[in-house]
Amino acid sequence: MPQTTSSLLSLLLPFFFFSSSSSLTSSVSLDPGVAVNIGTWFTTTGAAAAASSSSSTTTSEYAALQAWKSAITEDPTGILSSWVGPNLCSYRGIFCSAPPPDGGTAATDTVVSAIDLNRANLKGSLVSALSSLAHLSVLHLNSNRFSGAVPDSFRDLHYLTELDLSNNLFSGGFPEAVLLVPNLVYLDLRFNSFSGELPDDVFDKPLDAIFLNDNRFQGRIPASLWASTASVITLANNHFSGDIPPTFGSYMINYSGVRELLLLNNDLTGCIPDALGFLSAIQVLDLSFNSLSGHVPSSVSCLADIEVLNLAHNQFSGDLPELVCGLKELLNLTVSFNFFSGLSAGCNRLQFSRGVGFEYAGNCIAGKDFQRPPPECSEIPAPALSCLGMPAAAEAAACGRFLGQGRVGFRSTCPL
């Protein structure tokens, strides 16, 4: 059975819907029932629409756009041919509006409030002068050929709420300047060549969506992952290593509930921590294509809203817990290419009684087709690995108790 789109859509090139006649809003639909909708103060209705045809934008904004134009070396579709003269609101890809109420600018003025150059195939770099676009709320540059680093001056874009630099050629370390933008809620750096370790502040910042997949990030995933307020976090297709952060600890106090967490195709090792079972709102969890091992904790049975659970291409062993197969909202369960040795009766009935997509090829389950040959099953990787956690009965009681209190009071360890 092909892999469901539920855990893959957020790895594809970004999709945005714009309605420039009235407002600029991003809608990123990731899964059935999982969407991130990000609106801004930007508007071109009424008086602001009339103002947008004037040339009342500031000299500094004009200088900023002209400096950026000079740093763009290829423009195959001729977008920048319109970037001439003082009327910035007539430039292709530039949106103007009245300033925000607290913008420190006269209400009769017009400011550059959004830039949408998605799929323009421009080649060049970003310039520090862009910070002079003091009222910029949206910057969408996906699917171009911009390269180099993100200027440190971006920290001065105080009104910026959406930053999409995906599918470009940016490189260097994580652009920490963007974490100093006070109003940023949407961060998309997918499909670039950013590298190095992630700063803890990535998950401390109150973002609604964090897309970092398909880069060259490495090192451990910060424990502050569990502090994130984002509903969608994608870290897939990087080089993260070490354990999945094993405990919520004090982070649980501010945790609001991720709905989609994609960690696939990294270099993660160790166990699935018990605490992962207390992601009360999660609908999609993809841990596939790593080197995780040990047993699947029965706390996973606490994922009451989970629809897609993908554990394929790891080194898990033991029996697949009955409680996992009994998850009521489950639409797709993939455990292929591990070392599972048994399925419960409930797991055996999964496909036929509930129509759930269930993939279990490439394991060590006696009596099932398409399993590993016996020699491979006799050499389970890390056979002494023991993932210690709460007993199943205690976990079942904790599902309601800890989620109701908004905290988790235990941790899981994986001694060798």
Helices and strands as residue ranges (DSSP letters): G 5-7, G 9-11, E 23-31, E 34-43, H 46-51, H 59-70, E 72-74, G 79-82, G 88-90, E 94-97, E 111-116, E 123-125, G 128-132, E 138-140, E 145-148, G 152-156, E 162-164, E 169-172, G 176-180, E 186-188, E 193-196, H 201-204, E 209-211, E 216-219, G 223-227, E 232-234, E 239-242, G 249-254, E 260-262, E 267-270, G 274-278, E 284-286, E 291-294, G 298-302, E 308-310, E 315-320, H 322-325, E 332-334, E 339-343, H 345-348, H 350-354, E 357-359, H 374-377, H 392-405
